[in-house]
């Protein structure tokens, strides 16, 4: 009996935390981080200020948790979408294509949060997650590369991708999603030393996979 009560309590806490995160994401995207108050968030989530501060010590911690959860979920989805491909340039290309397409389509709300209210600590969280996830993928795909260089390669992939996606989100770079995805895949594989003929075969295939993934994905409502 005690175990069932504890299990039920954990489920309630998890559901409450998820509602707070969804409400925060929706409001940050619509109103902006600065204009959104913790009271706005708890009202939308149907909970109390006390509950919110139990899970998140302040609004910035809430933003950080939201971005971290979203980043991990996106990379998980990209890896699932690419797992049928052999380890190598094809899988790297697919992950880049899916992640870029996701940010520019179904996760546009998250892109709006990051480009409107950019905070160095939160951006650092995304970068740390991206590098941590990319290193093993690159190690499997390009075993000939010195392992000591892989974190720098991963950082370069993330930095270039982030720069392009941010500028598209801000409206300072006019580039259709398809062109952005194909450019990022081509640029990355070229930097990794993949031959042009192989890149030419991989790029359209990676885009088709990413476009199919975007169509199948259920667009989340914050």
C-alpha positions as CSV (number, residue, x, y, z in Angstrom):
1,X,0.0,0.0,0.0
2,X,2.8,2.4,0.8
3,X,4.5,1.6,-2.5
4,X,1.3,2.3,-4.5
5,X,0.9,5.7,-2.7
6,X,4.5,6.7,-3.4
7,X,4.1,5.6,-7.0
8,X,0.9,7.6,-7.4
9,X,2.6,10.6,-5.8
10,X,5.5,10.4,-8.2
11,X,3.1,10.3,-11.1
12,X,1.2,13.4,-9.8
13,X,4.5,15.3,-9.3
14,X,5.7,14.4,-12.8
15,X,2.4,15.5,-14.4
16,X,2.5,18.8,-12.5
17,X,6.1,19.4,-13.5
18,X,5.3,18.7,-17.1
19,X,2.3,21.1,-17.0
20,X,4.5,23.8,-15.7
21,X,7.1,23.3,-18.4
22,X,4.4,23.2,-21.1
23,X,2.8,26.4,-19.8
24,X,6.2,28.2,-19.5
25,X,7.2,27.2,-23.1
26,X,3.9,28.4,-24.5
27,X,4.1,31.7,-22.7
28,X,7.8,32.4,-23.3
29,X,7.2,31.9,-27.0
30,X,4.1,34.1,-27.1
31,X,4.9,36.9,-24.6
32,X,8.7,36.6,-24.3
33,X,10.7,35.6,-21.3
34,X,10.9,39.0,-19.6
35,X,7.2,39.7,-20.0
36,X,6.1,36.3,-18.6
37,X,5.8,36.1,-14.8
38,X,5.8,33.0,-12.6
39,X,2.2,33.8,-11.7
40,X,1.3,33.8,-15.5
41,X,2.9,30.3,-15.7
42,X,1.2,28.8,-12.7
43,X,-2.2,30.2,-13.7
44,X,-1.8,28.6,-17.2
45,X,-0.6,25.4,-15.7
46,X,-3.4,25.2,-13.1
47,X,-1.1,25.0,-10.1
48,X,0.3,27.2,-7.4
49,X,3.3,29.4,-7.0
50,X,4.5,27.1,-4.2
51,X,4.4,24.1,-6.5
52,X,6.4,26.0,-9.2
53,X,9.1,27.0,-6.8
54,X,9.2,23.5,-5.4
55,X,10.4,22.2,-8.8
56,X,12.2,25.3,-10.1
57,X,14.1,27.7,-7.9
58,X,13.4,30.7,-10.2
59,X,12.2,31.6,-13.7
60,X,15.6,31.1,-15.3
61,X,15.9,27.6,-13.8
62,X,12.6,26.9,-15.4
63,X,13.8,28.2,-18.8
64,X,16.9,26.1,-18.5
65,X,15.0,22.9,-17.7
66,X,12.6,23.6,-20.6
67,X,15.5,24.0,-23.1
68,X,17.4,21.0,-21.7
69,X,14.4,18.7,-21.9
70,X,13.5,19.9,-25.4
71,X,17.1,19.5,-26.7
72,X,17.4,16.0,-25.4
73,X,14.0,15.0,-26.8
74,X,14.9,16.5,-30.2
75,X,18.2,14.6,-30.4
76,X,16.6,11.4,-29.3
77,X,14.0,11.7,-32.1
78,X,16.8,12.5,-34.7
79,X,18.8,9.4,-33.6
80,X,15.7,7.3,-33.8
81,X,14.9,8.6,-37.3
82,X,18.5,7.8,-38.5
83,X,19.1,4.5,-36.8
84,X,18.2,2.5,-39.9
85,X,21.2,4.0,-41.7
86,X,24.7,2.5,-41.4
87,X,27.1,4.3,-39.1
88,X,28.9,6.8,-41.3
89,X,28.3,10.0,-43.2
90,X,24.7,9.0,-44.1
91,X,23.7,8.8,-40.4
92,X,25.5,12.1,-39.6
93,X,23.7,13.8,-42.5
94,X,20.4,12.4,-41.4
95,X,20.7,13.6,-37.8
96,X,21.7,17.1,-39.0
97,X,18.9,17.2,-41.5
98,X,16.2,16.1,-39.0
99,X,17.4,18.4,-36.2
100,X,17.6,21.4,-38.5
101,X,14.2,20.7,-40.0
102,X,12.6,20.1,-36.6
103,X,13.9,23.5,-35.3
104,X,12.6,25.3,-38.4
105,X,9.2,23.6,-38.4
106,X,7.5,21.9,-35.4
107,X,9.9,23.4,-32.8
108,X,9.6,27.0,-34.1
109,X,8.3,28.0,-30.7
110,X,11.6,26.9,-29.1
111,X,13.5,28.8,-31.8
112,X,11.5,31.9,-31.0
113,X,12.3,31.6,-27.3
114,X,16.0,31.3,-27.9
115,X,16.3,34.1,-30.5
116,X,14.0,36.5,-28.7
117,X,15.3,36.1,-25.2
118,X,18.8,34.7,-25.7
119,X,20.6,33.9,-22.4
120,X,24.2,32.8,-22.4
121,X,23.7,30.1,-19.7
122,X,20.7,28.6,-21.5
123,X,22.5,28.6,-24.9
124,X,25.5,26.9,-23.1
125,X,23.1,24.1,-21.9
126,X,22.1,23.4,-25.5
127,X,25.7,23.4,-26.7
128,X,26.8,21.0,-24.0
129,X,24.0,18.6,-24.8
130,X,24.7,18.8,-28.5
131,X,28.5,18.2,-28.1
132,X,27.9,15.3,-25.7
133,X,25.5,13.6,-28.1
134,X,27.5,14.3,-31.2
135,X,30.9,12.9,-30.0
136,X,29.8,9.2,-30.0
137,X,28.0,9.5,-33.3
138,X,31.1,11.0,-34.9
139,X,33.3,8.4,-33.3
140,X,31.2,5.6,-34.8
141,X,30.9,7.4,-38.2
142,X,34.5,8.5,-38.6
143,X,36.8,6.2,-36.7
144,X,39.8,7.5,-38.6
145,X,39.5,10.9,-36.9
146,X,41.6,11.5,-33.8
147,X,39.3,11.2,-30.8
148,X,40.8,14.2,-29.2
149,X,39.5,16.3,-32.1
150,X,35.9,15.0,-31.8
151,X,34.6,17.6,-29.2
152,X,35.9,20.4,-31.4
153,X,34.3,18.9,-34.5
154,X,31.0,18.5,-32.6
155,X,31.2,22.1,-31.4
156,X,31.8,23.3,-34.9
157,X,28.7,21.4,-36.2
158,X,26.6,22.8,-33.4
159,X,27.9,26.3,-33.8
160,X,27.3,26.5,-37.6
161,X,23.9,24.9,-37.3
162,X,22.9,27.2,-34.5
163,X,24.1,30.3,-36.3
164,X,22.1,29.6,-39.4
165,X,18.9,28.5,-37.6
166,X,19.0,31.5,-35.3
167,X,19.3,34.0,-38.2
168,X,16.5,32.3,-40.1
169,X,14.4,32.6,-36.9
170,X,15.3,36.2,-36.5
171,X,14.5,37.0,-40.2
172,X,18.0,38.2,-40.9
173,X,18.8,35.3,-43.2
174,X,16.2,34.4,-45.9
175,X,16.6,30.7,-46.6
176,X,14.0,28.1,-47.2
177,X,14.1,25.2,-44.7
178,X,15.1,22.8,-47.5
179,X,18.0,24.9,-48.6
180,X,19.2,25.4,-45.0
181,X,19.1,21.7,-44.3
182,X,20.9,20.8,-47.5
183,X,23.5,23.4,-47.0
184,X,24.2,22.3,-43.5
185,X,24.6,18.6,-44.5
186,X,26.8,19.5,-47.4
187,X,29.0,21.8,-45.4
188,X,29.4,19.4,-42.5
189,X,30.3,16.4,-44.6
190,X,32.7,18.4,-46.7
191,X,34.4,19.6,-43.5
192,X,34.7,16.0,-42.4
193,X,36.5,15.0,-45.6
194,X,33.7,13.1,-47.4
195,X,34.1,13.1,-51.2
196,X,31.9,15.3,-53.3
197,X,30.3,12.4,-55.3
198,X,29.2,10.7,-52.0
199,X,28.0,14.0,-50.6
200,X,25.9,14.6,-53.8
201,X,24.2,11.2,-53.2
202,X,23.7,11.8,-49.4
203,X,22.3,15.3,-49.4
204,X,18.9,14.8,-51.2
205,X,18.4,11.5,-49.3
206,X,19.0,13.2,-45.9
207,X,16.5,16.0,-46.9
208,X,13.8,13.5,-47.9
209,X,14.2,11.7,-44.6
210,X,14.0,14.9,-42.6
211,X,10.9,16.1,-44.5
212,X,9.2,12.7,-43.9
213,X,10.1,12.9,-40.2
214,X,8.6,16.4,-40.0
215,X,5.4,15.3,-41.7
216,X,5.0,12.4,-39.3
217,X,5.8,14.3,-36.2
218,X,2.9,15.4,-34.0
219,X,3.3,19.1,-33.5
220,X,3.4,19.7,-29.8
221,X,1.3,22.5,-28.3
222,X,3.0,24.2,-25.4
